[in-house]
């Protein structure tokens, strides 16, 4: 079982679209604020890069969900859980993983873009 599955199943937060737009999670400032101050309950950050890239450094607290595992390992859910997805620079991996998550029933999938947009420290 993926390490994030129990956490995800416990998270059933019902945020509105206004809550998410206020946090501005598709930009560094908004995402770093949300992560530092827990202003978006249930927020899950997803790294769509390869496990090797993830091990080389990732946004603090992000889980690794590369494209080849996105459909099989992420549970279907009719959830408002906010998911922020990022990937490699000049790659469509984040967008593809986000599309898969939307087909799995997630309603609040935000594409952050690339790891290169993250200005903070990496884990």
N, C-alpha and C positions, 0 to 999 in steps of 0.2 A: 504494500500500500504506500503511495507517495506520502512523504512526511507532512504535506500541507493538507491532505484530505480531511483529517479529523478537525482541523481548525476551520476549514471551509464549511464543513457540514454544520458547525456550531454557529457560524456567522449567518444570520438571516436578517440583516439590517434592511430597513425600508427607507432609503434616502430618496429625496425628490431630486429631479433634474436641477432645481435651483441650488440645492445643497452642493451638488457636484460642480456646477459652474462657478459658484462662489469660491470654491477651493482652487479652481484653475489648475487642475492636475496635469494638464498637458504641457506645462512649463516648469522649469526648474524651481522658480520661486514658490509656486503654489504647491508642488509636490514636496519640496523640502520642508515647507511650513507644515503641511499635513502630517508628514512623517515625524517631525520633531515634536509637534504639540498634540498629536493624535486628534486632529480636528475633523477627521472623516472616519467615523466609526466603521470598523470592518474592512478598511482598505487593504487590498492585497496587490502587491507589486510583482509583476511577472517579467522575468528575463527570458526572452525568446531565443537567446543565442545558444550555441553549443555548450555542453557541459565543460569543455576545456576553456572556452571563453569566460564562462561563469566563474570557474575556479580562479581565473586570472584577476578577478575583481568585478564586483557587482554593486548595485545600489543597496545600501543597508536594508536588510530585512526581505529583500527580493527572493522569490522562489524561482527555480530554474524549470522552465517548461518549453523546451525547443519544439520546433514545428513537427518533427517526426514523432513526438509523444503527445502533442496537444490534444488530439482527438481521442486517443485511447486512454490517457491517464487523468484527464480533468473531468470530473463528474458533470453530468447534465444537471441543470438546476434552473428553476424559474425564479431567479433571484435578482434583487436590486443591489447585491453586493458590488461595491465599486472595485473594478479591476483595472489597473494601469499596466499597460504592456509596453516594453521597449525592446530594442534589438541592436543589431550591428549598424554602423554607419553605412549609408548607401545600399541598404538591403530592404527587401520587402518582408522579412521574417516577422516583424512585429505586427504588421498589417494582416498577414495571413493567419497568425495565431489569434489575433483579435477577431477576425472573421469566423474562425472555428468556434471561439467562445460564444459569439453571438448566436451561432447555429445551435449551440448547446443550451441556449435559453437565458444567457446572461444579458441583462438589459443595460447595465452601466459599464461598458467597456470603453476605456479611454486610451488612445494611443499617445504615449509620451514621445515616441520617436526612437532616437538613437542614444546609446550609452554615452556618446560624445557630448550630448546636451547636458549631462549631469555634471555640475560644477563642484559638487561636494566630494568628500572622502568616499572611497569604495571599501567594501568589506572584502 
